[in-house]
Amino acid sequence: MRASERDAAGIGALADPVRRRLYLFVCSQPGAVSRDQAADAVGVARHQAKFHLDRLEAEGILETEYARVGGRSGPGAGRTSKLYRRTRRDIAVSLPDRDYELAGRLMADAIATAGRTGEPVLPVLHRLAAEHGRSLGAAAVAAAGAPAEAGAALRLATQVLAGHGYEPRPDGDRVVLANCPFHSLARAQTDLVCHLNQALVGGLSDALAPYRPTVGLEPEPGRCCVVLGRASDPVATLERWQQSGAIWRVVARRGGAVTVSLCQCDGGAEVDRFTSADPALLAFLAGRTSSED
């Protein structure tokens, strides 16, 4: 169960008036309380208090411990009682999904790191967001297995983003994100949040190598600015580039992946570049370093 679903269920449990009164009583006490104490305070039978308190515990609204009431110990002190206290974790529900805690944590970590290292804050923020995205992707791959082709990678990325409130929706041959979890921040600092989202989703895409979905920025009112697409066939890309008379060059080989630069026809200015670990691309390149080999 997602955290937002769990929180919604917990808050929904407080709709019952008796349950809500019991919860408020527990929260108002300096220490954990017993069923008898709660029942007496609210004016309900002990078995009724037990039912509702245990429901609140099951929903994650209350935590429990076992201890002897009154602090007695040793022989004759009696059996331990189940005691209830408010949960230590934060509980919040937002519709649509928002995750300002994540944005705040990433920004705070970026500021702290930049202050310690002297780096500019924004590159640090983008790096941390990408690392978070990669951790989401790695967890998805560990659970579902590595995608075997580009369509499967895009579907897996879509599932991960749906689980984190982005509300992905198909739009032709691409996927748009109908919700930004950092909406209020994005309204105040659009460029900052758009690039944070791009770095996060880009990190998720990187974890799905060699069939990384494409990640681009296409700002549009009413949705997240990030758009995903199915990974293109890198071999077909190089063949089309070469057939057009332009030049490509291998600029790096690292960790089983290769980075290729797409240059103008005269071999001068770089137009674009991509990194891929696609087995078909590695076989196509073999020992070649450019289209001129």
N, C-alpha and C positions, 0 to 999 in steps of 0.2 A: 504494500500500500504506500502510495506517495505521501510525503509529509503533509501536503496541503489537504489530501483526502482524510488523513488521520486527524488533522486539526479540525476539519469541518465536522467530522463525526463527533469529536469531543465537545465542540461548542454546541452541536445539536443536542447532545445529551443534557445540556443545561436548560433546555426548553421546558422540562418538567418542573413545576414550581417547588415541589418538595425537594427535588434534587438540587435545585438552584439554592434554596435556603440552607441546605446542608453544606454545600460548597462554600457559600459565603461565611458560614460559621467556622468551617475549618480554616479558611484564609485569615479570619480575624484573630486566631489564637497564636500565641507566641511559640507554641510547640505542637507536636503531633497529638491528635485527640483520639479517644476510643469511640467505639460504637455507642456505648452507654452515654458518654458525654454529649455526643452529637444528637442522639435521640432525645435526651432530656432538654437540651438547649432549644431544639426545634419543635418539640412537643409531638413526636411521633413514636410509634412502637419500635422496640429495638430491632425486631426482624425487618421492619420496613426501612429503618436506617441502614441496616446491613446491606440490604438489596441495593439501595441507591448508592451507597458509598462504594460498594464493590463494582458497580457499573461505572462510576466515575474513575475508579482505578483502571478498569479494563480499557477505557477510552483514553487513558493517558493524562487525565485531568488532575488526578491525585496520585501521590506516591505513598507507599506503606512501609512500615517497619514493625518489628515485634519487640515489645519490652513490657516490663511489669509496671502497671499504673501505680503511681505514688513513689516510685523509686526504691521500693523494698527489694531486698535480695536475700539469698540464703534459704535455709530450710524454713518452711512455713510461709514463704513470701507469696505463694500462689503461682498459678500459671501465667505465662506471658499473654498479653493482649495484642491484637492487631490494631495498630495506630495509623492514622491518616494525616497527611500533610499535603499542601499544595505542591504540584510538580515544579521542579527547578527550571525546566525548559520553557522557552517562550512559545506561546500558542497564538497563531494569527491566521485569519482567512481573508483573502482578497479575491474578488471576482471583477475583472479577469486577474489571472495570476500576476503577482508582483514579487520581486525578490531584491528589495533594497538592501537587505542585510549582505547579500553577496556583493553588490556594487560597492557598498561601504567598506567591506573587508578588503576587496581588491584595491580600492583607492587608498585605504589606510596603509596597507602593506607596501604599496608603491611609494607613498610619501616617505615611509620609514626607511625603505631600502634606498631611495634616492638621497635621503639625508645622510645615510651611513656611507654610501659609495660615491656620492657626488655626481651620479648620473642624472640626466634630465628625467623628470617624473613621467612624462607621457610614454617614452619607449619602455620604461619599466612596467607601467600599467599594462601596456599591450602585451608584453612578455608574460606577465602574471596571468592575464586573461587567457592567453593562448595555452599556458600550462594547465589552467583549470579546464579548458576545453579538451585538451589531450587526455586529461585524467577521466573525463566523462566518456570519451571515445574508447579509451583502454578498458574501462569497466564494461562497456557494452560489448566489446570484442571478446573479453574474457567470459561473458555470460552467454553470448549468442554465437561466438566463433567469428573468424575473420571473413568478411564478405568475399565471395568468389568472383564477382563481376561488378561493373559500375552501377547497374540498377540496384543490386543488393546493398551496395555501400550507401547509395542515396536513401534507400528505404530505412536502413539502420540509423543514419544521421537524423532522418525525419522522426523516427521513434524516440530517439534520445531528446531531441528538441521539444517534442510534444510532452515528454515527461518533465520538462523544466519550464513549462508555461509559455513557450513561443507560439503555440497554435499553428503549426505548419499546414499549408494548404497547397494542393497541386494547382499550377497555373501554366497550362500547356506542357512544355518540356522542362519546366523548372518548378521550384518550390518556393513560395513566398511565406513569410512569417507574419501572421495576422496580429500578433501581440508582442509588444516589447515589455519584458519583465521590469524594465527600468523606466517606465513611461514618464513619470513626473520629472525625473532627472533629464530625460531626453528632451522634454519640452523646454527646460531651462538651459541645457548644455547639449544641444543636438549633435554637434560635431564630435565632442568628447565621447558621448554614449554610443554613437554610431560606430566609431572606430573601436571602442571597447567590445561591442557586439561582434564586429567583423573579426577581431582577434580571437575571441572566444570560439566562435563558430569555425573559424579557420583552424584553430587547434584541434577541435573535434574532427574536422575533415582530415587533418594530418594523421590522426590515429587510425584512419581507415585505409591507409596505404596498402597496396599500390593503386587502389581505385578511389582516390580522394575525390569527393564531390567538389565541383567548382564553387567558390564563395566570392560574391561580389556585392558592391554597394549600389543600391538603386533606391534612394530616398523617395518616399511617397507618403502623403498624409494618411494617418489612420492605421499604419502598420510599422513593423520593424523594418529598418532600411536594408537588412541583409537578405540576399537572394541566393539560393543554392541551385546548382544544376548537375546533371549527370556528367561524370568525368568523360572527357573526350578521349578518343583513341590516339595515344601519343604517336604511334607509328604513322597513322594516316595524316596527323598534323604535320609531321616532318616531310612526308612524301608530297603533300600539297604545297608546303612551303618551298621545297626544292623544285617542284615542277613549275612554280611561278617565276623561277629565276632568282629567288632570294637564297640566302645562305643561313645555315644553322651551325652552331658550334657547341661541343661539349665543354662546359666550363668547370664542372666538378663531378667527382665520383666519390661518394661517401656513404658508408653504412649500407651498401646494397642498393643505393639510389643514385640516380644520375641527374644533373642539372644541365639543361640545354638552353642556350641563348638563341633567339630568333632575330636575325640581323637583316638589314636592308640588302638590296641586290648587290651593292658594291662591297658588301661585307663590313660596312662601317657601323653606323649607329645601331644599337640594340633596340628592337621594337618591343620585344616581350621575352620572357623566359619561363620555364616550368621545371619542376622537379618531380620525378616519378621513379618508382621501383617496379614498374610493370615488366614482368618477365619477357613479354613480346618485344618491348622496347629495348631491353638489355640485349636480347638476341639480335635484334636489328642493328644495333650500334656495334656490337662486338668490340673490336679494337679501334673503331673509327673515332676520330676527334672532330670531324666536321663534314659537311656535305660535299666538300671539295676533295675528300680522300678518294 
